[in-house]
Amino acid sequence: MEFREKGSIYSQIAEYVCDQILLKKWLLGEKIPSIREFAATMQVNAITVQRAYDFLLQLDIIANKRGIGYFVTPGAEEKVLAFRRAQFIEQDLPLFVKNMRLLRIDPDEIKAYLENAQNKI
């Protein structure tokens, strides 16, 4: 995984975990990599992965079964979607709209672009 310069590494790891859940690569109820294992895979300090896992525990996206490991919680996909949508609307969308205004991009241009992009999927 290539880390972006913007944003903390632990939040990027949490985002990666969420992506795996949304892509159905990590299924509900499935055991996920241990902190040490994931730290080695991501080539980061175990404390960084611990912070990411703690964040995801707070959101009830993963759960820790003491002595067994971490698991994707039931309903995790919906929780990830709700969290990521709220984050997009509160953080990303305002910047997008600001740039549209500054660059004088008409909403119809964006609509046409989105329709064209959807046809390619």
N, C-alpha and C positions, 0 to 999 in steps of 0.2 A: 504494500500500500504506500502510495506517495502522499505525504502529509503536505497540506497547504500551509503557506506562511501565516495566513490570517486564521485566527481561532486556535484555541488550546488543543493540544494533542489528545487529551482525554476526551474532549467533546467530539473530536473527529473519530475516535475509536467508538464512542457511543453511537455516533451516526452510522458507522460501518455495521455495527451490530444490528441497528434498526433496519438498515438496508437488507441485511441477510434475512431478517424476519419478513420484510415486505416482499422480497424476491422468493420467499418460501424455500430458501436454502437451509434455514434453521426453523424447524417446525415447532408448533405449540407442544409443550410438554417435553421437548427434546433437551438433552443435556448439551450444554455449550462448553467450549474449551475452558480449562482451569485458568486462573490468573497467570500462573507461571508459563503454562503452555502458550497462552495467547500473547503474553509479553514477548516470548521467544519468537513467535510467528511474526509479530508486528515490529520486532526489533526495538522495543522500548522497555523502560523500567517497569517492573511489576507494580510499583506504586501508581504509575500512570493508568494501568489497566484497572487496578483496584478502584481508583477514582471514577473511571468510566462505569464500572460495574455498580458502584455505590449510587451513582446518578440514576442508572437504569433500575436499580432496586427501589429507589424513591418513587419512580414513575410506575412501579409495579409491572415493568416489562419483563424483568427476569426475577427469579427467586433463588434464594440460597437454601439448599437442603444440607444442613450442617453435616459435615463429614462425607457427603456424597458429591456435592458440587453445585453448580449453577444451572438453572433450567429456564427455558422460555415459558412464561406464564400463560395460562388460558386467557384469551382476550388480548394478548400482547399486540396482535396486528392492529386491532381497533385503537388501542392506546397509542401506538406509534403513529398511526394516521392522524389521530386527533392532535397529538403533540406537534407533529411536523406541519400540519395544516395551520395551526395557530401560530407557530413560529414563522411560517411563510407569510401569513397575512400581516403579522405584527412587524416583522423585520425586513423581509425581502421585497414584498410588494410595494411598500412606500418608496423605497429606493428606486424600484423599477418605474413607478409612476413619475417620480421626480426626473429621472433620466429621459423618459418619454417627453415630458414638458420641455426640458432643457434642449433636447435634440429636435423638438418640433415634430415628433412622430405621431401621426394620426392614429387613433385607436383602430380605425378600419384597416390600416396597414398591419397592425399586430394581429387582428382577427384573421386576415388573409394568410399571414405567415403561419399562424397556429393551425388553420384548416389545412394548409398545404403540408405542414409537418405531420399532422394526424393521418393524412392519407398515405404517408410513407411508412407508418408503423404497422 
